[in-house]
Amino acid sequence: MYISYKNFQDGTYNLVVVESDGVITKSLKGKETAIKTHKRKLTRLRAKHK
């Protein structure tokens, strides 16, 4: 899992980007929220492919 921070709408590193397995998740709310949402997204995608 790769976590990076980006600028969004003239903010200072306020966008968290989480990437793993070719799936990208973004959050403006914080690192913990981005990771939680990313794990949920991965679970949903894995269930969809079964």
N, C-alpha and C positions, 0 to 999 in steps of 0.2 A: 504494500500500500504506500503510495507516494503522495505526500501532502505538500502543497505549495500555496503561497499567498500572492494575490494579484491586486492591482489597483482597479477600482470600479467607480466610475463617475467622480473622478477627481478626489477620491478618498485615498488614504494611505494604507495599503495592504489590507483592505477590508473584505476581500473576497477569498474564501478558502476553497481550494480545488483539491479534491481527493481522486486519485486515479489508481486502478488496479484491474487486471484482466481485461484491459481495453475499455473499461467502463469509467466514465467521468461523472463526478457529482460535484455540484457547486453549492456554496452556502454563504450568505451574508451574516448569519447569526453567530457563527463561531466554529471552532475546530471540533468540539464535541458533537455538535449538531450535524456537521458535515460527515463525520465518521459514522454516526448512528444512521443517518439517511443513506449513506453509501452501503452499509451492511444490509439494510432493508432492501435496497435496490438490487443488490447482488442476489439475495435470497429469492426475490420475485422473479428475476431473470432465470435463475437456475430451475425454479419450479415450472416456469413457462416452457423450458426446453425438454422437460421429461415427458 
